[in-house]
Each structure stands twice: as structure tokens, then as C-alpha cells.
Amino acid sequence: MAQSGKGKLNYRCPSCFMRDLDIDMFYDRDKDEYYCIRCQFTGSEADVLAFNETVRIRYKAMNRRFSEEDFAS
């Protein structure tokens, strides 16, 4: 998604990202936290980065090419 200046950086909502939805979070300067307009997730920048890092586990082997030898017993 394009950077549209909602906050310091655009972060994906970890809760939505776990469900394969690419939703940008908004930044609330008064509360110094990020929030998602689609779900109830709110958190600090550190929370968002930590949760997004755990979501990336699903894509660990995304760039790896598997062959029949990988599945041989």
C-alpha cells in the first residue's frame, strides 16, 4: 500500500494481517499509539512491530523452492 502520511510510518495491522488482510494502521498523536479502523487492535509502535514479526513466521520459506528431494523420507 502507498504511504499516505497517516503517521510516522505506515504499519500493517497485525490482527488483520494474520487473516491475510493488508490494512494500514492510523496513528493517534494524542495517545501516541497506532490503531486499526477495521478491527479493535491498538498499540504502541513497539507492540505493532513485535506482533508483525510473529506474523512473518508464516512467510519464512516464501522464497525457497521445494523439490521432491525435500519431501523424501
PyMOL Python script that loads the backbone (N, CA, C, O; Angstrom):
from pymol import cmd

cmd.read_pdbstr("""\
ATOM      1  N   MET A   1       0.834  -1.176   0.000  1.00  0.00           N
ATOM      2  CA  MET A   1       0.000   0.000   0.000  1.00  0.00           C
ATOM      3  C   MET A   1       0.879   1.240   0.000  1.00  0.00           C
ATOM      4  O   MET A   1       2.017   1.205   0.470  1.00  0.00           O
ATOM      5  N   ALA A   2       0.365   2.296  -0.511  1.00  0.00           N
ATOM      6  CA  ALA A   2       1.134   3.521  -0.607  1.00  0.00           C
ATOM      7  C   ALA A   2       1.213   4.226   0.735  1.00  0.00           C
ATOM      8  O   ALA A   2       0.285   4.163   1.541  1.00  0.00           O
ATOM      9  N   GLN A   3       2.315   4.888   0.962  1.00  0.00           N
ATOM     10  CA  GLN A   3       2.487   5.681   2.177  1.00  0.00           C
ATOM     11  C   GLN A   3       1.695   6.966   2.012  1.00  0.00           C
ATOM     12  O   GLN A   3       1.972   7.760   1.113  1.00  0.00           O
ATOM     13  N   SER A   4       0.705   7.174   2.879  1.00  0.00           N
ATOM     14  CA  SER A   4      -0.149   8.350   2.713  1.00  0.00           C
ATOM     15  C   SER A   4      -0.014   9.344   3.857  1.00  0.00           C
ATOM     16  O   SER A   4      -0.851  10.237   3.990  1.00  0.00           O
ATOM     17  N   GLY A   5       1.000   9.215   4.671  1.00  0.00           N
ATOM     18  CA  GLY A   5       1.259  10.211   5.690  1.00  0.00           C
ATOM     19  C   GLY A   5       0.335  10.174   6.885  1.00  0.00           C
ATOM     20  O   GLY A   5       0.087  11.214   7.495  1.00  0.00           O
ATOM     21  N   LYS A   6      -0.185   9.003   7.244  1.00  0.00           N
ATOM     22  CA  LYS A   6      -1.070   8.906   8.402  1.00  0.00           C
ATOM     23  C   LYS A   6      -0.305   8.992   9.710  1.00  0.00           C
ATOM     24  O   LYS A   6      -0.862   9.408  10.726  1.00  0.00           O
ATOM     25  N   GLY A   7       0.938   8.613   9.699  1.00  0.00           N
ATOM     26  CA  GLY A   7       1.742   8.623  10.915  1.00  0.00           C
ATOM     27  C   GLY A   7       3.195   8.726  10.539  1.00  0.00           C
ATOM     28  O   GLY A   7       3.537   9.180   9.447  1.00  0.00           O
ATOM     29  N   LYS A   8       4.056   8.301  11.452  1.00  0.00           N
ATOM     30  CA  LYS A   8       5.483   8.322  11.152  1.00  0.00           C
ATOM     31  C   LYS A   8       5.777   7.384   9.988  1.00  0.00           C
ATOM     32  O   LYS A   8       6.456   7.762   9.033  1.00  0.00           O
ATOM     33  N   LEU A   9       5.268   6.169  10.071  1.00  0.00           N
ATOM     34  CA  LEU A   9       5.365   5.178   9.002  1.00  0.00           C
ATOM     35  C   LEU A   9       4.043   4.436   8.952  1.00  0.00           C
ATOM     36  O   LEU A   9       3.325   4.376   9.950  1.00  0.00           O
ATOM     37  N   ASN A  10       3.723   3.884   7.826  1.00  0.00           N
ATOM     38  CA  ASN A  10       2.531   3.050   7.762  1.00  0.00           C
ATOM     39  C   ASN A  10       2.900   1.635   8.175  1.00  0.00           C
ATOM     40  O   ASN A  10       3.823   1.031   7.629  1.00  0.00           O
ATOM     41  N   TYR A  11       2.168   1.123   9.139  1.00  0.00           N
ATOM     42  CA  TYR A  11       2.349  -0.251   9.588  1.00  0.00           C
ATOM     43  C   TYR A  11       1.093  -1.037   9.268  1.00  0.00           C
ATOM     44  O   TYR A  11      -0.013  -0.497   9.280  1.00  0.00           O
ATOM     45  N   ARG A  12       1.273  -2.319   8.982  1.00  0.00           N
ATOM     46  CA  ARG A  12       0.130  -3.204   8.794  1.00  0.00           C
ATOM     47  C   ARG A  12      -0.441  -3.559  10.148  1.00  0.00           C
ATOM     48  O   ARG A  12       0.294  -3.705  11.124  1.00  0.00           O
ATOM     49  N   CYS A  13      -1.756  -3.697  10.206  1.00  0.00           N
ATOM     50  CA  CYS A  13      -2.392  -4.151  11.433  1.00  0.00           C
ATOM     51  C   CYS A  13      -2.073  -5.634  11.604  1.00  0.00           C
ATOM     52  O   CYS A  13      -2.397  -6.429  10.722  1.00  0.00           O
ATOM     53  N   PRO A  14      -1.445  -6.029  12.716  1.00  0.00           N
ATOM     54  CA  PRO A  14      -1.076  -7.437  12.896  1.00  0.00           C
ATOM     55  C   PRO A  14      -2.285  -8.355  12.970  1.00  0.00           C
ATOM     56  O   PRO A  14      -2.245  -9.478  12.466  1.00  0.00           O
ATOM     57  N   SER A  15      -3.352  -7.890  13.591  1.00  0.00           N
ATOM     58  CA  SER A  15      -4.555  -8.711  13.719  1.00  0.00           C
ATOM     59  C   SER A  15      -5.172  -8.992  12.350  1.00  0.00           C
ATOM     60  O   SER A  15      -5.545 -10.127  12.053  1.00  0.00           O
ATOM     61  N   CYS A  16      -5.277  -7.976  11.535  1.00  0.00           N
ATOM     62  CA  CYS A  16      -5.819  -8.151  10.181  1.00  0.00           C
ATOM     63  C   CYS A  16      -4.848  -8.921   9.288  1.00  0.00           C
ATOM     64  O   CYS A  16      -5.268  -9.718   8.449  1.00  0.00           O
ATOM     65  N   PHE A  17      -3.552  -8.680   9.470  1.00  0.00           N
ATOM     66  CA  PHE A  17      -2.541  -9.346   8.655  1.00  0.00           C
ATOM     67  C   PHE A  17      -2.534 -10.852   8.890  1.00  0.00           C
ATOM     68  O   PHE A  17      -2.229 -11.621   7.978  1.00  0.00           O
ATOM     69  N   MET A  18      -2.870 -11.280  10.115  1.00  0.00           N
ATOM     70  CA  MET A  18      -2.970 -12.714  10.397  1.00  0.00           C
ATOM     71  C   MET A  18      -4.092 -13.359   9.600  1.00  0.00           C
ATOM     72  O   MET A  18      -4.064 -14.562   9.340  1.00  0.00           O
ATOM     73  N   ARG A  19      -5.079 -12.561   9.215  1.00  0.00           N
ATOM     74  CA  ARG A  19      -6.195 -13.061   8.411  1.00  0.00           C
ATOM     75  C   ARG A  19      -6.029 -12.698   6.938  1.00  0.00           C
ATOM     76  O   ARG A  19      -7.003 -12.664   6.186  1.00  0.00           O
ATOM     77  N   ASP A  20      -4.788 -12.426   6.532  1.00  0.00           N
ATOM     78  CA  ASP A  20      -4.438 -12.101   5.145  1.00  0.00           C
ATOM     79  C   ASP A  20      -5.129 -10.853   4.623  1.00  0.00           C
ATOM     80  O   ASP A  20      -5.471 -10.777   3.443  1.00  0.00           O
ATOM     81  N   LEU A  21      -5.336  -9.878   5.491  1.00  0.00           N
ATOM     82  CA  LEU A  21      -5.861  -8.573   5.087  1.00  0.00           C
ATOM     83  C   LEU A  21      -4.749  -7.549   5.243  1.00  0.00           C
ATOM     84  O   LEU A  21      -4.084  -7.493   6.277  1.00  0.00           O
ATOM     85  N   ASP A  22      -4.555  -6.751   4.225  1.00  0.00           N
ATOM     86  CA  ASP A  22      -3.486  -5.759   4.240  1.00  0.00           C
ATOM     87  C   ASP A  22      -4.093  -4.400   4.587  1.00  0.00           C
ATOM     88  O   ASP A  22      -4.439  -3.621   3.699  1.00  0.00           O
ATOM     89  N   ILE A  23      -4.219  -4.125   5.883  1.00  0.00           N
ATOM     90  CA  ILE A  23      -4.849  -2.902   6.350  1.00  0.00           C
ATOM     91  C   ILE A  23      -3.803  -2.031   7.035  1.00  0.00           C
ATOM     92  O   ILE A  23      -3.098  -2.489   7.934  1.00  0.00           O
ATOM     93  N   ASP A  24      -3.705  -0.776   6.609  1.00  0.00           N
ATOM     94  CA  ASP A  24      -2.792   0.163   7.259  1.00  0.00           C
ATOM     95  C   ASP A  24      -3.375   0.634   8.576  1.00  0.00           C
ATOM     96  O   ASP A  24      -4.592   0.742   8.732  1.00  0.00           O
ATOM     97  N   MET A  25      -2.495   0.909   9.516  1.00  0.00           N
ATOM     98  CA  MET A  25      -2.919   1.435  10.806  1.00  0.00           C
ATOM     99  C   MET A  25      -2.824   2.954  10.794  1.00  0.00           C
ATOM    100  O   MET A  25      -2.024   3.528  10.055  1.00  0.00           O
ATOM    101  N   PHE A  26      -3.640   3.594  11.610  1.00  0.00           N
ATOM    102  CA  PHE A  26      -3.603   5.040  11.777  1.00  0.00           C
ATOM    103  C   PHE A  26      -2.862   5.367  13.067  1.00  0.00           C
ATOM    104  O   PHE A  26      -2.823   4.556  13.991  1.00  0.00           O
ATOM    105  N   TYR A  27      -2.282   6.546  13.124  1.00  0.00           N
ATOM    106  CA  TYR A  27      -1.511   6.965  14.290  1.00  0.00           C
ATOM    107  C   TYR A  27      -2.263   8.082  15.015  1.00  0.00           C
ATOM    108  O   TYR A  27      -2.653   9.075  14.402  1.00  0.00           O
ATOM    109  N   ASP A  28      -2.461   7.912  16.320  1.00  0.00           N
ATOM    110  CA  ASP A  28      -3.098   8.921  17.161  1.00  0.00           C
ATOM    111  C   ASP A  28      -2.004   9.634  17.948  1.00  0.00           C
ATOM    112  O   ASP A  28      -1.411   9.055  18.858  1.00  0.00           O
ATOM    113  N   ARG A  29      -1.740  10.880  17.598  1.00  0.00           N
ATOM    114  CA  ARG A  29      -0.652  11.629  18.240  1.00  0.00           C
ATOM    115  C   ARG A  29      -0.954  11.940  19.704  1.00  0.00           C
ATOM    116  O   ARG A  29      -0.042  11.985  20.530  1.00  0.00           O
ATOM    117  N   ASP A  30      -2.223  12.153  20.026  1.00  0.00           N
ATOM    118  CA  ASP A  30      -2.577  12.476  21.412  1.00  0.00           C
ATOM    119  C   ASP A  30      -2.275  11.310  22.352  1.00  0.00           C
ATOM    120  O   ASP A  30      -1.773  11.515  23.457  1.00  0.00           O
ATOM    121  N   LYS A  31      -2.577  10.102  21.918  1.00  0.00           N
ATOM    122  CA  LYS A  31      -2.356   8.911  22.747  1.00  0.00           C
ATOM    123  C   LYS A  31      -1.020   8.238  22.464  1.00  0.00           C
ATOM    124  O   LYS A  31      -0.617   7.329  23.189  1.00  0.00           O
ATOM    125  N   ASP A  32      -0.333   8.678  21.418  1.00  0.00           N
ATOM    126  CA  ASP A  32       0.938   8.090  20.985  1.00  0.00           C
ATOM    127  C   ASP A  32       0.791   6.582  20.766  1.00  0.00           C
ATOM    128  O   ASP A  32       1.576   5.784  21.279  1.00  0.00           O
ATOM    129  N   GLU A  33      -0.242   6.209  19.986  1.00  0.00           N
ATOM    130  CA  GLU A  33      -0.462   4.800  19.679  1.00  0.00           C
ATOM    131  C   GLU A  33      -1.056   4.651  18.284  1.00  0.00           C
ATOM    132  O   GLU A  33      -1.606   5.594  17.715  1.00  0.00           O
ATOM    133  N   TYR A  34      -0.930   3.461  17.762  1.00  0.00           N
ATOM    134  CA  TYR A  34      -1.488   3.117  16.462  1.00  0.00           C
ATOM    135  C   TYR A  34      -2.796   2.361  16.662  1.00  0.00           C
ATOM    136  O   TYR A  34      -2.956   1.639  17.646  1.00  0.00           O
ATOM    137  N   TYR A  35      -3.727   2.526  15.732  1.00  0.00           N
ATOM    138  CA  TYR A  35      -4.994   1.818  15.814  1.00  0.00           C
ATOM    139  C   TYR A  35      -5.463   1.433  14.417  1.00  0.00           C
ATOM    140  O   TYR A  35      -5.109   2.068  13.423  1.00  0.00           O
ATOM    141  N   CYS A  36      -6.264   0.384  14.371  1.00  0.00           N
ATOM    142  CA  CYS A  36      -6.813  -0.116  13.113  1.00  0.00           C
ATOM    143  C   CYS A  36      -8.274   0.305  13.016  1.00  0.00           C
ATOM    144  O   CYS A  36      -9.012   0.215  13.997  1.00  0.00           O
ATOM    145  N   ILE A  37      -8.693   0.764  11.843  1.00  0.00           N
ATOM    146  CA  ILE A  37     -10.084   1.175  11.686  1.00  0.00           C
ATOM    147  C   ILE A  37     -10.984  -0.007  11.346  1.00  0.00           C
ATOM    148  O   ILE A  37     -12.207   0.138  11.338  1.00  0.00           O
ATOM    149  N   ARG A  38     -10.410  -1.166  11.066  1.00  0.00           N
ATOM    150  CA  ARG A  38     -11.219  -2.329  10.711  1.00  0.00           C
ATOM    151  C   ARG A  38     -11.467  -3.254  11.901  1.00  0.00           C
ATOM    152  O   ARG A  38     -12.521  -3.885  11.984  1.00  0.00           O
ATOM    153  N   CYS A  39     -10.524  -3.338  12.806  1.00  0.00           N
ATOM    154  CA  CYS A  39     -10.668  -4.217  13.973  1.00  0.00           C
ATOM    155  C   CYS A  39     -10.367  -3.407  15.232  1.00  0.00           C
ATOM    156  O   CYS A  39     -10.207  -2.189  15.152  1.00  0.00           O
ATOM    157  N   GLN A  40     -10.288  -4.039  16.355  1.00  0.00           N
ATOM    158  CA  GLN A  40     -10.110  -3.337  17.625  1.00  0.00           C
ATOM    159  C   GLN A  40      -8.659  -3.183  18.047  1.00  0.00           C
ATOM    160  O   GLN A  40      -8.402  -2.717  19.157  1.00  0.00           O
ATOM    161  N   PHE A  41      -7.700  -3.555  17.210  1.00  0.00           N
ATOM    162  CA  PHE A  41      -6.298  -3.545  17.629  1.00  0.00           C
ATOM    163  C   PHE A  41      -5.788  -2.123  17.832  1.00  0.00           C
ATOM    164  O   PHE A  41      -5.972  -1.263  16.969  1.00  0.00           O
ATOM    165  N   THR A  42      -5.148  -1.878  18.973  1.00  0.00           N
ATOM    166  CA  THR A  42      -4.424  -0.646  19.242  1.00  0.00           C
ATOM    167  C   THR A  42      -3.125  -1.024  19.932  1.00  0.00           C
ATOM    168  O   THR A  42      -3.056  -2.045  20.618  1.00  0.00           O
ATOM    169  N   GLY A  43      -2.101  -0.210  19.755  1.00  0.00           N
ATOM    170  CA  GLY A  43      -0.842  -0.498  20.419  1.00  0.00           C
ATOM    171  C   GLY A  43       0.231   0.509  20.076  1.00  0.00           C
ATOM    172  O   GLY A  43       0.095   1.305  19.146  1.00  0.00           O
ATOM    173  N   SER A  44       1.283   0.456  20.836  1.00  0.00           N
ATOM    174  CA  SER A  44       2.430   1.333  20.588  1.00  0.00           C
ATOM    175  C   SER A  44       3.188   0.840  19.361  1.00  0.00           C
ATOM    176  O   SER A  44       2.899  -0.225  18.816  1.00  0.00           O
ATOM    177  N   GLU A  45       4.151   1.629  18.946  1.00  0.00           N
ATOM    178  CA  GLU A  45       4.964   1.241  17.791  1.00  0.00           C
ATOM    179  C   GLU A  45       5.703  -0.062  18.070  1.00  0.00           C
ATOM    180  O   GLU A  45       5.827  -0.908  17.184  1.00  0.00           O
ATOM    181  N   ALA A  46       6.191  -0.227  19.288  1.00  0.00           N
ATOM    182  CA  ALA A  46       6.902  -1.456  19.654  1.00  0.00           C
ATOM    183  C   ALA A  46       5.968  -2.660  19.612  1.00  0.00           C
ATOM    184  O   ALA A  46       6.370  -3.734  19.165  1.00  0.00           O
ATOM    185  N   ASP A  47       4.725  -2.498  20.071  1.00  0.00           N
ATOM    186  CA  ASP A  47       3.744  -3.587  20.024  1.00  0.00           C
ATOM    187  C   ASP A  47       3.468  -4.010  18.590  1.00  0.00           C
ATOM    188  O   ASP A  47       3.448  -5.200  18.277  1.00  0.00           O
ATOM    189  N   VAL A  48       3.257  -3.033  17.726  1.00  0.00           N
ATOM    190  CA  VAL A  48       2.942  -3.326  16.321  1.00  0.00           C
ATOM    191  C   VAL A  48       4.102  -4.054  15.656  1.00  0.00           C
ATOM    192  O   VAL A  48       3.895  -5.032  14.938  1.00  0.00           O
ATOM    193  N   LEU A  49       5.323  -3.581  15.892  1.00  0.00           N
ATOM    194  CA  LEU A  49       6.489  -4.228  15.288  1.00  0.00           C
ATOM    195  C   LEU A  49       6.673  -5.649  15.811  1.00  0.00           C
ATOM    196  O   LEU A  49       7.017  -6.550  15.046  1.00  0.00           O
ATOM    197  N   ALA A  50       6.448  -5.856  17.106  1.00  0.00           N
ATOM    198  CA  ALA A  50       6.614  -7.194  17.690  1.00  0.00           C
ATOM    199  C   ALA A  50       5.572  -8.162  17.142  1.00  0.00           C
ATOM    200  O   ALA A  50       5.912  -9.288  16.778  1.00  0.00           O
ATOM    201  N   PHE A  51       4.320  -7.748  17.078  1.00  0.00           N
ATOM    202  CA  PHE A  51       3.271  -8.624  16.568  1.00  0.00           C
ATOM    203  C   PHE A  51       3.445  -8.897  15.080  1.00  0.00           C
ATOM    204  O   PHE A  51       3.191 -10.013  14.626  1.00  0.00           O
ATOM    205  N   ASN A  52       3.869  -7.902  14.317  1.00  0.00           N
ATOM    206  CA  ASN A  52       4.105  -8.127  12.885  1.00  0.00           C
ATOM    207  C   ASN A  52       5.268  -9.083  12.662  1.00  0.00           C
ATOM    208  O   ASN A  52       5.271  -9.829  11.683  1.00  0.00           O
ATOM    209  N   GLU A  53       6.246  -9.074  13.544  1.00  0.00           N
ATOM    210  CA  GLU A  53       7.374 -10.002  13.415  1.00  0.00           C
ATOM    211  C   GLU A  53       6.912 -11.439  13.649  1.00  0.00           C
ATOM    212  O   GLU A  53       7.401 -12.352  12.983  1.00  0.00           O
ATOM    213  N   THR A  54       5.991 -11.660  14.570  1.00  0.00           N
ATOM    214  CA  THR A  54       5.482 -13.013  14.800  1.00  0.00           C
ATOM    215  C   THR A  54       4.628 -13.490  13.639  1.00  0.00           C
ATOM    216  O   THR A  54       4.576 -14.689  13.364  1.00  0.00           O
ATOM    217  N   VAL A  55       3.959 -12.576  12.956  1.00  0.00           N
ATOM    218  CA  VAL A  55       3.134 -12.950  11.803  1.00  0.00           C
ATOM    219  C   VAL A  55       4.008 -13.395  10.636  1.00  0.00           C
ATOM    220  O   VAL A  55       3.593 -14.235   9.837  1.00  0.00           O
ATOM    221  N   ARG A  56       5.199 -12.849  10.530  1.00  0.00           N
ATOM    222  CA  ARG A  56       6.088 -13.174   9.408  1.00  0.00           C
ATOM    223  C   ARG A  56       6.571 -14.613   9.419  1.00  0.00           C
ATOM    224  O   ARG A  56       7.154 -15.076   8.438  1.00  0.00           O
ATOM    225  N   ILE A  57       6.339 -15.328  10.512  1.00  0.00           N
ATOM    226  CA  ILE A  57       6.719 -16.736  10.588  1.00  0.00           C
ATOM    227  C   ILE A  57       6.035 -17.528   9.482  1.00  0.00           C
ATOM    228  O   ILE A  57       6.612 -18.474   8.946  1.00  0.00           O
ATOM    229  N   ARG A  58       4.811 -17.146   9.139  1.00  0.00           N
ATOM    230  CA  ARG A  58       4.094 -17.877   8.088  1.00  0.00           C
ATOM    231  C   ARG A  58       4.780 -17.751   6.733  1.00  0.00           C
ATOM    232  O   ARG A  58       4.600 -18.616   5.875  1.00  0.00           O
ATOM    233  N   TYR A  59       5.557 -16.702   6.521  1.00  0.00           N
ATOM    234  CA  TYR A  59       6.179 -16.463   5.222  1.00  0.00           C
ATOM    235  C   TYR A  59       7.675 -16.759   5.237  1.00  0.00           C
ATOM    236  O   TYR A  59       8.408 -16.284   4.369  1.00  0.00           O
ATOM    237  N   LYS A  60       8.135 -17.541   6.217  1.00  0.00           N
ATOM    238  CA  LYS A  60       9.563 -17.810   6.376  1.00  0.00           C
ATOM    239  C   LYS A  60      10.170 -18.450   5.129  1.00  0.00           C
ATOM    240  O   LYS A  60      11.272 -18.079   4.727  1.00  0.00           O
ATOM    241  N   ALA A  61       9.479 -19.398   4.516  1.00  0.00           N
ATOM    242  CA  ALA A  61      10.024 -20.122   3.361  1.00  0.00           C
ATOM    243  C   ALA A  61       9.408 -19.644   2.051  1.00  0.00           C
ATOM    244  O   ALA A  61       9.372 -20.395   1.076  1.00  0.00           O
ATOM    245  N   MET A  62       8.933 -18.428   2.016  1.00  0.00           N
ATOM    246  CA  MET A  62       8.248 -17.924   0.837  1.00  0.00           C
ATOM    247  C   MET A  62       9.153 -17.919  -0.410  1.00  0.00           C
ATOM    248  O   MET A  62       8.683 -18.208  -1.511  1.00  0.00           O
ATOM    249  N   ASN A  63      10.411 -17.602  -0.248  1.00  0.00           N
ATOM    250  CA  ASN A  63      11.313 -17.501  -1.385  1.00  0.00           C
ATOM    251  C   ASN A  63      12.119 -18.773  -1.633  1.00  0.00           C
ATOM    252  O   ASN A  63      13.037 -18.774  -2.453  1.00  0.00           O
ATOM    253  N   ARG A  64      11.786 -19.846  -0.937  1.00  0.00           N
ATOM    254  CA  ARG A  64      12.511 -21.103  -1.102  1.00  0.00           C
ATOM    255  C   ARG A  64      11.787 -21.985  -2.107  1.00  0.00           C
ATOM    256  O   ARG A  64      10.560 -22.082  -2.088  1.00  0.00           O
ATOM    257  N   ARG A  65      12.538 -22.618  -2.973  1.00  0.00           N
ATOM    258  CA  ARG A  65      11.964 -23.523  -3.959  1.00  0.00           C
ATOM    259  C   ARG A  65      12.094 -24.943  -3.433  1.00  0.00           C
ATOM    260  O   ARG A  65      13.197 -25.386  -3.111  1.00  0.00           O
ATOM    261  N   PHE A  66      10.994 -25.652  -3.345  1.00  0.00           N
ATOM    262  CA  PHE A  66      10.990 -27.025  -2.846  1.00  0.00           C
ATOM    263  C   PHE A  66      11.008 -28.003  -4.011  1.00  0.00           C
ATOM    264  O   PHE A  66      10.432 -27.747  -5.068  1.00  0.00           O
ATOM    265  N   SER A  67      11.680 -29.125  -3.796  1.00  0.00           N
ATOM    266  CA  SER A  67      11.723 -30.175  -4.812  1.00  0.00           C
ATOM    267  C   SER A  67      11.294 -31.481  -4.155  1.00  0.00           C
ATOM    268  O   SER A  67      11.046 -31.521  -2.950  1.00  0.00           O
ATOM    269  N   GLU A  68      11.208 -32.543  -4.941  1.00  0.00           N
ATOM    270  CA  GLU A  68      10.810 -33.855  -4.409  1.00  0.00           C
ATOM    271  C   GLU A  68      11.804 -34.356  -3.363  1.00  0.00           C
ATOM    272  O   GLU A  68      11.415 -35.071  -2.439  1.00  0.00           O
ATOM    273  N   GLU A  69      13.069 -33.995  -3.494  1.00  0.00           N
ATOM    274  CA  GLU A  69      14.087 -34.429  -2.550  1.00  0.00           C
ATOM    275  C   GLU A  69      13.824 -33.873  -1.134  1.00  0.00           C
ATOM    276  O   GLU A  69      14.202 -34.497  -0.142  1.00  0.00           O
ATOM    277  N   ASP A  70      13.195 -32.737  -1.052  1.00  0.00           N
ATOM    278  CA  ASP A  70      12.891 -32.136   0.246  1.00  0.00           C
ATOM    279  C   ASP A  70      11.851 -32.947   1.012  1.00  0.00           C
ATOM    280  O   ASP A  70      11.809 -32.892   2.241  1.00  0.00           O
ATOM    281  N   PHE A  71      11.012 -33.697   0.302  1.00  0.00           N
ATOM    282  CA  PHE A  71       9.930 -34.435   0.934  1.00  0.00           C
ATOM    283  C   PHE A  71      10.194 -35.932   0.994  1.00  0.00           C
ATOM    284  O   PHE A  71       9.349 -36.685   1.478  1.00  0.00           O
ATOM    285  N   ALA A  72      11.340 -36.375   0.518  1.00  0.00           N
ATOM    286  CA  ALA A  72      11.676 -37.810   0.566  1.00  0.00           C
ATOM    287  C   ALA A  72      11.993 -38.218   2.001  1.00  0.00           C
ATOM    288  O   ALA A  72      12.628 -37.474   2.748  1.00  0.00           O
ATOM    289  N   SER A  73      11.543 -39.403   2.366  1.00  0.00           N
ATOM    290  CA  SER A  73      11.769 -39.874   3.747  1.00  0.00           C
ATOM    291  C   SER A  73      13.106 -40.519   3.911  1.00  0.00           C
ATOM    292  O   SER A  73      13.446 -40.965   5.007  1.00  0.00           O
TER     293      SER A  73
END
""", "prot")
cmd.dss("prot")
cmd.show_as("cartoon", "prot")
cmd.util.cbc("prot")
cmd.orient("prot")
